[in-house]
Amino acid sequence: MKRYDLRHLKTEFEPRMKEILDEHKAGEVAIFLFEIGDFSPVQRSADIVKEAGYELLNSLKFNEVDWTVVAKKD
């Protein structure tokens, strides 16, 4: 299990998230932390996880502006 803090990328976190997901092996769990703003990144992050062949284990609000996604490679 590894945690990736993508908050510094603001709304441009998606390319880096895809890159990280492509690097993982089967059975590995990745935790992502990113800024949500208007909540539209939440659905986009779930779509990225699904497209990469991962199972979305958890998706929750971390604080007022941050979101956490936990995904496992099938």
Sequence and secondary structure as in RCSB ss.txt:
>XXXX:A:sequence
MKRYDLRHLKTEFEPRMKEILDEHKAGEVAIFLFEIGDFSPVQRSADIVKEAGYELLNSLKFNEVDWTVVAKKD
>XXXX:A:secstr
 EEEE GGGGGG HHHHHHHHHH  TT EEEEEEE TTSHHHHHHHHHHHHTTEEEEEEEE SSSEEEEEEEE 
